[in-house]
Amino acid sequence: MVYKPSGGDALVKSGRQEIYCFRGDEALYAAINTYLVDTTWVSRMSWRNDTDATQTVTYSYTTGLTVTKGNEITNGFSLGAEYKGASVKFDHQERVFATTETTEAMTVTINLNVAPRSLLIFYQRRYRFRNSIFFIIDAWGQDWNVGSWGGSDLSRKECEVEIMSDDYATLQAELDGTTTGTINVDTVGAVQDAGIARKRENCTKRCKSKLEVMGI
């Protein structure tokens, strides 16, 4: 039911997301490294047909993204937008996430045929990700890493995200939930920092206020 990247959490996307930009003055960016943690086939519904005729069952399931840790980051920018159109490549296949899986939740209703004297179990695939985020301010004519209070260590935010995808499977037996499988995931390089840091107290007032509302 659960599949993890063979080498541990796999870096599958990296880049900058604009938090604000005032042309000719300053801009603040989130530098985001996105890691795939695991994929899980989640049991959502089961139906047993004890009759001698095929039965049709109507079932609705919902797709969408939830920030399960560090939701305060959404006070600065849409973390879900980072996943819109994003892709994950594993075991020689590519999975591209749609708007209805990332920024606009959707409920899908389907009809399922259940054979006579059989059990049907509906599974929906969940993807879990981890975001490691630091911040870059463009001010005073160059880019700076936003440092910590009193130091040059990067100010960071860790977030976790779950996507209930549009992938589903109907089976006649339960999946084995006692073991964890592995997948081979294609990885990318990490986003580059600015190479020089500025203490938090020496950043602009606008920058400090925005980071504060994001829980950083």
NORNORVEN-V617855 format. One record per helix or strand of 2 or more residues. SS is the DSSP state (alpha for helix, beta for strand). FROM is the first residue (numbers start at 1). TO is the last residue. Records with the same first field share a line. If there is no record, write none. Layout:
# NORNORVEN-V617855
SS: FROM-TO  FROM-TO
This chain:
# NORNORVEN-V617855
beta: 2-5  10-22  26-49  55-69  87-90  93-96  106-114  118-139  142-147  156-171  180-183  197-198
alpha: 71-75  80-82  99-102  200-202  205-213
